[in-house]
Amino acid sequence: MGRLSDGGGDAVSGVVGTGRSAAATWRVHGLSVRGYRHVQQGLPCQDAWGQVCAGPPGARVTVLAVADGADSRPRSEEGAHLAIRLATSVFGRHLASFATTPGEPGEPGGPGEPNEGDTLARLQRDAFQEVVDTFLDDTRDLAGDRGGPADFATTLTVLALGPGWVGHTSLGDGFAVLRAGETDGAPQFHLLPQPEPPGEYGNETTFLSSPDAASRVRIDCVRDDGVDGVLLSTDGLAQAALSTADRLGGPVPNRSFATSVLRALDRPGPDPQADADDLGALLRSHRLTALNADDKTLVRAVRGARRDWGRGLS
């Protein structure tokens, strides 16, 4: 994978959508489920996800987003859904200007130009700042005199899939796994964001309503024509989707989990709802609940045709 640079719609469960890029078709499927803790407490799911396609014909950008409302805040479910609506709309609009074909002349700062990584990072940062500003304004209006933005606290992670590039923006503890390249015929998986240096932020979680949101956001820009599968998730799946097999002890993608959940999109069955039901059963399974009782959101996307890695979730 080639890194360019590093910079500091409503959630609907079980819906399959398609976005087209210059190179191939992205198949997208996302799902949010209530965690065991919220089921026991009679609380709603406080996660949300969404997607949108933007950009000119032939060079579309697919924007995926997940949000995790803070358990301790009374209106965090509303905050998560608001964050998704804002992120998909704002990031789609900002990144549409970067949706040119890799290696061909495009708009100033587009792919193929020397400052492409800086430009993409700037577009993501500008989009994120607009999301934060609008989120604060909207939640102040929604709260009236009965609270403020902190009542709607939520994390936000956004993944933009363009022709030959990936943009990643993360505030809080969401994460993304990219599938790109092979070793000995096996697909390789890569984690975003990379872990911070030890002790930098510890296990703190920052929300869109936090005063330091703009300084704590993580932005990654990746150039790799070989990215053909992605997973985007809230922290409820961290124990299942990640492991600590890295030599330095940092988290790395769990290869078996990533392969399994992408498999159904690589070789989809005749009934999209059956694939959605399979994923829902996995996310609600005792195996995953034992690892983490929190709400769980997983958005997966694949493009192009791959060899048959197998069929179904296991």
BAPA-346704 format. One line per field, with one value per residue (C-alpha): residue number from 1; residue in one letter; z, x, y. Coordinates in Angstrom, 1 decimal, padded with zeros to 4 digits, always signed. Example, Ala and Ser with C-alpha at 12.3 -4.5 7.8 and 13.67 -1.06 7.14 Angstrom:
! BAPA-346704
resi <- (1 2)
resn <- (A S)
up <- (+007.8 +007.1)
east <- (+012.3 +013.7)
north <- (-004.5 -001.1)
This chain:
! BAPA-346704
resi <- (1 2 3 4 5 6 7 8 9 10 11 12 13 14 15 16 17 18 19 20 21 22 23 24 25 26 27 28 29 30 31 32 33 34 35 36 37 38 39 40 41 42 43 44 45 46 47 48 49 50 51 52 53 54 55 56 57 58 59 60 61 62 63 64 65 66 67 68 69 70 71 72 73 74 75 76 77 78 79 80 81 82 83 84 85 86 87 88 89 90 91 92 93 94 95 96 97 98 99 100 101 102 103 104 105 106 107 108 109 110 111 112 113 114 115 116 117 118 119 120 121 122 123 124 125 126 127 128 129 130 131 132 133 134 135 136 137 138 139 140 141 142 143 144 145 146 147 148 149 150 151 152 153 154 155 156 157 158 159 160 161 162 163 164 165 166 167 168 169 170 171 172 173 174 175 176 177 178 179 180 181 182 183 184 185 186 187 188 189 190 191 192 193 194 195 196 197 198 199 200 201 202 203 204 205 206 207 208 209 210 211 212 213 214 215 216 217 218 219 220 221 222 223 224 225 226 227 228 229 230 231 232 233 234 235 236 237 238 239 240 241 242 243 244 245 246 247 248 249 250 251 252 253 254 255 256 257 258 259 260 261 262 263 264 265 266 267 268 269 270 271 272 273 274 275 276 277 278 279 280 281 282 283 284 285 286 287 288 289 290 291 292 293 294 295 296 297 298 299 300 301 302 303 304 305 306 307 308 309 310 311 312 313 314)
resn <- (M G R L S D G G G D A V S G V V G T G R S A A A T W R V H G L S V R G Y R H V Q Q G L P C Q D A W G Q V C A G P P G A R V T V L A V A D G A D S R P R S E E G A H L A I R L A T S V F G R H L A S F A T T P G E P G E P G G P G E P N E G D T L A R L Q R D A F Q E V V D T F L D D T R D L A G D R G G P A D F A T T L T V L A L G P G W V G H T S L G D G F A V L R A G E T D G A P Q F H L L P Q P E P P G E Y G N E T T F L S S P D A A S R V R I D C V R D D G V D G V L L S T D G L A Q A A L S T A D R L G G P V P N R S F A T S V L R A L D R P G P D P Q A D A D D L G A L L R S H R L T A L N A D D K T L V R A V R G A R R D W G R G L S)
up <- (+000.0 -000.7 +001.7 +000.2 +003.5 +007.1 +008.5 +012.0 +004.5 +007.6 +009.0 +007.6 +008.7 +006.0 +002.9 +000.0 -002.1 -005.1 -006.0 -009.2 -009.6 -012.8 -012.1 -010.8 -008.9 -005.1 -003.4 +000.0 +002.9 +006.5 +009.6 +013.2 +016.0 +019.6 +022.0 +024.8 +027.4 +025.7 +025.1 +028.9 +029.7 +027.2 +025.4 +021.7 +019.5 +019.8 +016.7 +013.2 +009.7 +006.2 +002.7 -000.3 -003.8 -005.2 -007.9 -011.7 -013.8 -014.4 -011.3 -008.4 -004.8 -002.3 +001.2 +004.2 +007.8 +011.2 +014.5 +018.1 +020.5 +024.0 +026.4 +029.2 +027.2 +027.1 +023.4 +021.9 +019.6 +017.9 +017.9 +016.0 +013.3 +012.9 +012.6 +009.8 +007.9 +008.1 +007.3 +004.2 +002.8 +003.6 +002.8 -000.4 -001.5 -000.5 -001.9 -005.2 -006.4 -005.9 -007.9 -011.0 -012.6 -011.1 -013.2 -015.5 -015.3 -013.3 -011.1 -009.3 -006.6 -008.0 -008.2 -010.3 -009.1 -006.6 -003.8 -004.1 -000.6 +001.0 -001.1 -000.1 +003.6 +003.4 +001.8 +004.5 +007.3 +005.8 +005.6 +009.1 +010.5 +008.7 +010.2 +013.7 +013.3 +011.9 +014.5 +017.3 +015.8 +015.2 +018.6 +020.3 +018.4 +019.3 +022.9 +023.4 +027.1 +028.2 +027.6 +024.9 +022.3 +025.0 +025.4 +021.8 +022.1 +019.4 +017.7 +013.9 +011.4 +007.6 +004.8 +001.2 -001.6 -004.8 -008.0 -006.8 -003.4 +000.0 +002.5 +006.2 +008.9 +012.4 +015.7 +018.6 +018.5 +015.2 +012.7 +009.2 +007.6 +004.0 +001.8 -000.7 -002.2 -001.7 -000.2 -001.3 -002.8 +000.5 +000.7 +002.9 +005.4 +006.7 +009.7 +009.8 +011.8 +012.8 +016.6 +018.3 +020.1 +023.6 +026.1 +023.5 +024.2 +026.1 +025.9 +025.8 +023.5 +021.9 +020.6 +018.0 +020.9 +022.5 +022.6 +021.2 +018.4 +015.6 +017.1 +017.9 +014.5 +012.7 +008.9 +006.6 +002.8 +000.9 -002.8 -003.8 -006.9 -005.3 -002.5 -003.3 +000.0 +003.2 +006.6 +008.7 +012.3 +015.6 +018.7 +019.5 +017.1 +018.0 +020.0 +017.1 +014.1 +015.5 +017.3 +018.9 +016.9 +015.8 +016.8 +018.6 +020.4 +018.5 +017.0 +013.5 +011.5 +012.4 +009.0 +009.5 +010.6 +007.8 +005.2 +006.5 +006.6 +003.1 +001.6 +001.3 -000.8 -002.9 -003.9 -003.0 -002.8 -004.8 -001.9 -000.4 +002.6 +003.4 +003.4 +005.7 +008.0 +008.1 +009.1 +011.7 +013.2 +013.4 +015.1 +017.7 +018.2 +021.7 +020.4 +019.7 +022.6 +025.0 +023.6 +023.8 +024.9 +023.3 +020.2 +017.0 +013.5 +010.5 +007.0 +004.4 +000.7 -002.1 -005.7 -008.8 -009.0 -006.9 -006.9 -004.8 -001.3 -000.2 +000.6 +003.6 +007.1 +009.5)
east <- (+000.0 +001.2 +000.4 -000.1 +000.2 -000.9 -002.9 -003.5 -027.8 -029.5 -028.4 -030.5 -029.8 -029.5 -029.5 -027.2 -026.1 -023.8 -021.4 -019.4 -015.8 -013.7 -012.2 -015.0 -018.3 -018.3 -020.8 -021.7 -023.5 -023.8 -025.5 -025.9 -027.2 -028.0 -025.5 -026.4 -026.0 -028.6 -031.0 -030.9 -031.4 -034.1 -032.1 -032.0 -028.9 -026.7 -024.6 -025.4 -024.0 -024.5 -023.2 -023.3 -021.9 -020.6 -018.3 -018.5 -019.7 -016.8 -014.9 -017.4 -016.4 -018.1 -018.3 -018.9 -019.4 -020.0 -020.8 -021.0 -023.1 -021.7 -023.5 -023.5 -025.2 -029.0 -029.4 -026.4 -028.6 -029.8 -026.2 -024.9 -027.6 -027.1 -023.3 -023.9 -026.3 -023.8 -020.7 -022.1 -023.4 -020.4 -017.6 -019.4 -019.5 -015.9 -014.3 -016.2 -013.7 -010.9 -012.7 -010.5 -008.9 -005.5 -002.5 -004.6 -004.7 -007.6 -008.6 -005.7 -004.4 -006.2 -004.6 -001.5 -000.1 +002.8 +000.7 -002.1 -001.8 -001.7 -004.8 -006.8 -005.9 -006.9 -010.2 -010.9 -009.9 -012.1 -015.0 -014.5 -014.4 -017.7 -019.3 -018.1 -019.4 -022.7 -023.1 -022.6 -025.0 -027.7 -027.4 -027.6 -030.9 -032.2 -031.3 -032.8 -032.6 -032.6 -028.9 -026.3 -024.1 -022.5 -025.9 -025.5 -021.9 -020.8 -017.6 -017.3 -015.2 -015.4 -013.9 -013.9 -013.2 -012.1 -010.5 -007.1 -007.2 -008.7 -009.3 -009.8 -011.0 -011.5 -012.5 -012.8 -012.3 -013.7 -011.4 -011.1 -009.5 -008.4 -007.8 -005.0 -002.4 -001.6 +001.2 +001.4 -002.1 -003.6 -005.2 -003.4 -005.2 -004.1 -005.4 -006.4 -005.7 -002.3 -001.8 -000.7 +002.7 +002.4 +000.9 -000.2 -003.9 -004.2 -007.8 -009.5 -012.4 -013.1 -016.5 -017.8 -019.0 -015.5 -013.7 -010.6 -012.3 -010.4 -007.0 -007.7 -009.0 -006.9 -006.6 -005.0 -004.6 -003.7 -002.9 -003.3 -005.1 -005.2 -007.6 -010.6 -012.3 -012.8 -014.4 -015.5 -016.5 -017.2 -015.3 -017.9 -016.1 -012.5 -011.9 -013.2 -011.8 -008.4 -005.6 -002.3 -000.1 +002.1 +005.8 +005.4 +002.3 +000.0 -003.4 -003.5 -006.4 -007.8 -007.3 -009.9 -012.6 -012.0 -011.9 -015.1 -017.2 -016.1 -016.7 -020.5 -020.0 -017.2 -019.6 -023.1 -026.0 -029.3 -031.0 -029.3 -031.5 -030.2 -026.7 -027.8 -029.5 -026.3 -024.3 -026.9 -026.7 -022.9 -023.0 -025.5 -023.9 -022.8 -019.3 -019.0 -021.2 -018.8 -016.0 -017.9 -021.5 -021.6 -023.6 -021.9 -021.8 -020.0 -019.9 -018.3 -017.6 -015.9 -015.2 -014.4 -014.4 -012.1 -011.3 -013.7 -012.4 -015.5 -019.1 -021.0 -020.0 -018.2)
north <- (+000.0 +003.5 +006.2 +009.7 +011.6 +011.8 +014.7 +015.3 +009.2 +007.8 +004.5 +001.7 -001.8 -004.5 -002.3 -003.1 -000.2 +000.2 +003.0 +003.1 +004.3 +004.6 +001.2 -001.0 -001.2 -001.0 -003.2 -001.8 -003.4 -002.1 -003.1 -001.7 -004.0 -003.4 -004.8 -007.2 -004.5 -002.2 -005.1 -005.9 -002.2 -001.7 +001.1 +001.7 +001.1 +004.1 +003.3 +004.5 +004.2 +005.6 +005.9 +008.2 +008.4 +011.6 +013.0 +013.1 +010.1 +007.7 +008.8 +008.3 +008.6 +006.3 +007.8 +005.4 +006.6 +005.0 +006.7 +005.5 +007.5 +007.9 +005.5 +008.1 +010.9 +011.1 +012.0 +010.2 +008.1 +011.3 +012.5 +009.4 +009.7 +013.4 +012.8 +010.3 +012.6 +015.4 +013.3 +011.6 +014.9 +017.1 +014.7 +013.7 +017.4 +018.2 +015.0 +015.2 +017.7 +015.1 +012.4 +012.4 +009.3 +008.4 +009.5 +011.8 +015.6 +016.8 +019.7 +021.4 +019.1 +016.1 +012.6 +012.5 +015.8 +016.2 +017.6 +015.2 +013.8 +017.3 +018.3 +015.2 +015.6 +019.3 +018.4 +015.8 +018.3 +021.0 +018.6 +017.4 +021.0 +021.7 +018.6 +019.7 +023.3 +022.2 +019.4 +021.9 +024.4 +021.8 +020.2 +023.6 +024.2 +020.7 +021.0 +024.5 +025.4 +021.7 +020.9 +021.3 +019.5 +017.2 +015.5 +014.3 +013.1 +010.7 +009.4 +009.5 +007.6 +008.3 +006.3 +007.7 +005.3 +007.0 +005.8 +004.5 +006.3 +006.0 +008.8 +008.0 +010.5 +009.2 +010.9 +008.5 +004.7 +003.6 +001.9 +000.6 -002.4 -002.3 -005.4 -004.9 -007.1 -010.8 -012.8 -016.5 -016.2 -014.9 -011.5 -008.9 -006.6 -003.2 -001.2 +002.4 +004.4 +003.2 +003.2 +006.4 +006.4 +004.9 +007.2 +009.9 +009.6 +006.4 +004.9 +008.3 +008.8 +012.1 +013.1 +015.6 +017.7 +017.8 +021.2 +019.5 +017.5 +019.4 +018.7 +015.1 +013.9 +011.3 +011.7 +009.2 +009.3 +006.1 +005.6 +002.0 +000.7 -002.7 -001.9 -004.1 -004.6 -002.6 -002.9 +000.1 -000.4 +001.1 -000.1 -002.8 -005.1 -004.2 -007.5 -009.6 -007.7 -006.9 -008.8 -007.9 -010.2 -007.3 -007.5 -004.2 -005.3 -003.0 -004.1 -005.7 -006.9 -010.4 -012.1 -014.8 -012.3 -009.9 -012.7 -014.2 -011.0 -009.9 -013.3 -012.8 -009.7 -011.3 -014.0 -012.7 -015.1 -014.6 -012.9 -009.8 -009.9 -013.4 -012.0 -009.3 -011.8 -013.8 -010.8 -009.8 -013.3 -013.0 -009.6 -010.8 -014.2 -015.4 -015.6 -011.8 -010.8 -012.6 -010.4 -007.1 -006.4 -003.0 -002.0 -003.2 -001.6 -003.1 -001.6 -003.7 -003.0 -004.9 -004.0 -006.1 -009.9 -012.0 -015.7 -017.7 -017.5 -019.5 -018.6 -017.6 -016.4 -018.7)
